């Protein structure tokens, strides 16, 4: 049950697939991309598309998109009047014995701006399959093809300037075969 201060994020099939497949594709290195959708009048967001940066510089614990490419994509997205750029996503892949979560890093927090949503996908190799489910903390998690993934969504609260986790809803994920 959401409290009145919680924000709910609905992730459509295309956005979910874009984020998950980008995370799997670049595994052991981070991925990053833009989130396109609609800000709901009642609060919250509808994530319709996740567009990965193909030309980003990727490392195990950081990813940098080209500023020029990012601006080029933002200008192109402005041509689609029924949707808008509403944030970004990136992955936190594990490597070695290190397992990362969906908690934003200090650098992630510095780049957050009010009015946007930021999703973080933690990913690591998994020996057993796990059905996708909603977690008590507002995230969703499950496995895909030998990888365990957990998706969290964050925003900057305009009222007090603090980052907060939103609650994710993604019916498509719950129907995935594992």
N, C-alpha and C positions, 0 to 999 in steps of 0.2 A: 504494500500500500504506500503510495507516494504522499509525502507531507506537502503542505502548500508551497514550500520553498524549493521543492525538487523540480527539475526540468526533465521532460521525457523526450527521448529521441527515437523516432521510428526509422528503421533502416530498411529500405526497399531491396528487393532481390538483386538488382543491378549493382547497387552500391556495396552490398555485402559481398557479392562475388568479386567485384573489383578490388576491394581491400584484402580479402582472404587470398585470392590468387596472386596479387602483387607480393604479399608477405611470403607465400610459399615459393614463388619464383626466385626471389632474391635471398632466400634463407641463408643464414650466417652473416648476411649484410642487411642493413636497414633499407626499407623502401619508404617512399613518400609520394603523396599525391594530393590533388584538390578534391574537395567535397562540394558537390553541386546539388541544389535542391531548393526547398522552400522553408522560410521562417514562418511558423504558424502564428496567426494573430493571437491565439490563446497562450502563446509561449511554446517553447520547444521547436524542434526542427523535423522536417521530413527529408532524409538523405536519399536522393534518387540515383545519383551516379558518383562513383569514385574514379577519378582519372589519374592514374599513376604517372609520375614524372619518369620518362624513359631515359632522359639524359642526365639524371642526377648523379652526383659523386657519392658513392656508397662506401661505407666502412662498417665495421662490426657494431660500433656504438654511436654512429652519427651518419647523417645524410644531408647533403646540401644540394638543393635545386639550383640551376642556373637562374640568376636574377632576370636576365633577358628573356629566357624561355618562360619563366613564371609570368612576367608581364605580358608576353605575347599570348599566352593561354587566357589570362584574365581579360584581355581585350577581345579575344575571339568569343569568349563566353558571354560577353555583354550583348552579342547579337541574338541571344536566345532569351526572349522577354519573359517566358513562362518559368524560368529558373534563374537562380543566382548563385554566385560563389558564396558558400556559407561556412567555409573553414578548410581544414586539411586533415590528413591522416598520415601516420607513419608507424613503422613496426619497431618493436624491441625484441630482436632475436637473441636467443641464448647461444652461447658458444663455450666450449669447454665445460667446466663445472658451474659456470655462471648462468643463473636463470633470472631473467628480468620479468617484471610485472607490467601492468598497464598504468603505473603511477608515473606522472610526468617528471622528467628530469628538471634540473635547475634551468637549463637552456630552453627546454620546452615551455616552462612557465614564463620565461622572459619574452617569448614570442607570441604569447596569447594576447588577444585583444577582445574587448567586450563586444557582444553581438555575434560572435562566431562559435562554432563547435569544433572540437579537436578530438579525433579518435586515435587511440593507441592500441595496437595489436601486439600482444606478446606471443611469441611462437618458439616452440622447441620440439625436438624429436620425441615421439611417444611410442612406446612398445605396444600399448593396448588402445583399442578404439573406445572413444567416449561419445555418447550421444550429445548433441548440442542442447544446452539448457540455459535458463535464466539463473543468475546467481543472486544471493541476498544483497550484495553490494551494488547492484545495478548493472553489472557486466553480463556478457553472455560468453559461453565457452563450449568447446567441443573439439573433435578431431576431424582431420581431413588427410587421407592418404599418408598416414605415418607421422603426422604433425599434430601437436596439441596447440590450440590457439585460444586466446582470451581477448575479448574486445571490450575496451572501456571508452567512455565518452566524457570529455571535460569541457568546461566553459568558465569564463571569468565573470563572476557575479558583479553586475554594474553597481549594485547598492553598496557593497563594502570592498570591492576590488580583490576579493579572494577567489582562488580557483576552487571549483566544486565538481564532483562527479555527477553526471546525469544518469538517469535510468534508461536503459536501452530496451526497445521492443523490436523484434525481428522474427515474425512468424515463419518466414522462409527458412531460417537457420534451423528451427526446431524440426522441420520436415526432412532435413538432409539424411541420406543413408550413410551410415558409418561402417 
